Amino acid sequence: MQADCTVNQTVRYIARKWTLLILLELYKGDEHKRRFSELKKCLDGITQKVLSSRLRELESEGLIENRIDSSSFPARSEYVLTESGLEIVNIIKDMKQWALKWKITNIECECQDCSECVL
């Protein structure tokens, strides 16, 4: 496969460890947004350094935005899915449906809408 192939380029940035899980956690947040500390709490085992790095990568790819509300002190920073990020979440949901149908038996994971998933 060519290095500049669209599929190859896409896989390169979404297949990095934690990336899809970060997107999914943002999707589960109110209005598809969460603060850094909320993401860190939801993603058991991720380090602050890796989370910070992945968030910068996702922001540079246009999948999330970092919105800063300076109307209060201290300023409040939240990460929110963009339209592009929301579309990737639909792909994650499709992967989940495929896995439940064909490959993965996970009785705890029968929730059709990932936003309602508490696992």
N, C-alpha and C positions, 0 to 999 in steps of 0.2 A: 504494500500500500504506500502510495506517495505521501511524503511528509506534509505537503500542502493540501492533501485531501480534506474536504470539509468534515467528514466523519472522523478522521484522525485528529484534526484540530479540536473538534468538539469533545471527543473522548479525553483528550489530553487535559482539559481543564475541569471537566465534570467528574472524572474518575479518580481524582485525588481524594485521599482519605478525608473523611468528614464533610466534603463538599455537599453531597446530596442530603446528608442528615441535617446540615445547617439550613439548607433551603427548606426542608420539610418542617423543621422547628419554627422557622419564620412564618411559614404557611399556617401553622397551628396557633400562632399568636393573634391577639386581638388586632383586627384590621391588617393582618399579615405582617406584623412588626413586633420586634423585641429589642430590649436593651442588651448590651454585651453581657452583663451579669446574669440575665435570664437565660441567654444562650449557653453560657458556661455551666450553669446549674443543670440544664436539661441534657447536656451532652456529656454524660459520665465518662471521664477518662481523657477528655481533650485538655491540652495545656493552654494557658493564656496566649502563649507565643503562637501556637498553631492556629487557634481560633482567630487571633488578630490577623495573621497572615492570610488565612482563607477568606476572611471578610474583605480584606483589601483586594484580593484576586477577584472575588465575586463582584465587587463594586467596579473594578476596572473592566470587567466583562459586561457590565450593564445589567447584571441579574438582580442586584440589590442597590439600594441607596442608603447613605448614612445621613439621616436628618437630625439636625441639631436645633433644639429649642432653647434659645437663650433668654426667653422671657422670664425664666426663674433662675434662682441661684442655688446650687451650681447648675450650669447649663446641662440639659438633658439630651443625650444622644441616643437615637434609636435607629435600628436597621430595618428596612422595609423592602419587601419584594417589589420589583418593577413588573411591568406587563410581561417582559421576557422571562423573568423569574417565575411568574405564575404559570406560564406555559410549560416550563421545565417541570414544575410540580405535577402538571397533568401527565407528563411522561413518566414520572416516578410512580404515580397512581396506576398507570397502565402496566408498568413493570410489576407492581404489587399484584395486580389482577392476574397477570401471566403466571407469576410465581405461585399464587394460591391455586390456580387451575392446573398447572403442569408439574411443578417442581417441589414446592415447599409445603409441607404439612405443618401448619402452625395454628392450632385451634384458638389460641389467644388472639390471633390476628385475623379476625373475620370482619372487622369494621370496614365498610365500603368507602367511607370518607376519611382520609388520613387526618383531617382537621379535628375529628372527634376521637382520634386514637390517643390513649393515655399511656401507652407503653413506650 
